[in-house]
Amino acid sequence: MPFIEVKNIDGVALVTLNHGAENRVSGPFAAELRTGFSELAADPAVKSVVLTGAVEKFFCNGLDLGWMMQQNREGLIAFLGEVALLLKDTALFPKPLIGAINGHAFGLGAIWSSGFDFRLMRADRGWVCFPEMDINIPFLPGMIAICEHGLGKPCFREMAWTAKRYNGVEAKAVGWAREAVGKDELLPRAMELAAMMARKAQPAFSLSKQRWAAEVARIINELDPDAIRDTTLPGA
């Protein structure tokens, strides 16, 4: 796959995102992420997953607005529907999912990674931010659902309403990040956590996760399609 690299290291799939300099989400990138998640979920040799960015400065810097500006309205509606399904895939992913957030996670990057089971950040570099209230873009229902599911309502409300940029130490303090560590510790600590989580019993883990995230999936299925059609879309 052109935008993601997968290495299986003793049952832990290390997924490296490499879509341009900032890992902004376009239609092709979203489709490849969904395909990758499906393959990882089905692969019995994969017991847990770690996601990180190929470029040090960015984990995922949100939507690819340049790509979106080139699409017509129906294409944009289809794309946002694909993004909503990516969030559903993330919430329901049947194996432990750990983010080694090596750089900035803004907008959709912050929303998507809020659905991971655990997030580790660098203490020395990188921010997480939900800028939507400053740039006048409303959250879709499914975006709110996955963030509240992954973070809890108080944490998400504080971060979303203020649109503040949080460094790793601050993100750990509010509960977005599990750990904030140095650059050289980030990936080893994420892999260590993933190896521990890989030993959790199946199908107990996957069934519990699906039941826990059932409301997220329902909201994405039932509410997002109409909300997407009612959204003002760039270039359309």
Number of C-alpha atoms within 10 A of each C-alpha: 10 10 16 19 15 17 14 14 13 12 17 25 23 24 23 19 23 20 19 11 15 23 23 25 24 20 20 14 21 21 17 17 22 20 14 17 19 13 12 21 18 11 10 9 14 20 24 27 30 26 26 25 24 22 18 16 18 24 33 30 22 21 21 16 13 12 14 21 14 13 17 13 17 11 14 22 19 15 21 24 18 16 25 24 20 20 28 26 18 23 28 22 22 23 24 24 25 24 28 27 33 29 27 28 30 25 22 24 23 23 27 24 29 26 28 24 18 22 24 25 34 25 21 15 20 22 26 30 24 25 20 17 14 12 9 8 13 13 18 19 18 27 24 20 26 27 26 19 18 23 21 14 14 12 16 22 15 12 20 21 13 15 18 16 18 20 22 28 20 16 24 18 14 16 16 27 24 18 21 23 18 15 16 9 13 22 23 12 16 25 22 13 19 25 21 13 19 20 12 15 9 13 11 10 14 17 14 14 18 16 12 14 21 14 15 24 23 14 19 23 16 12 14 20 19 11 15 19 16 10 14 11 17 14 13 14
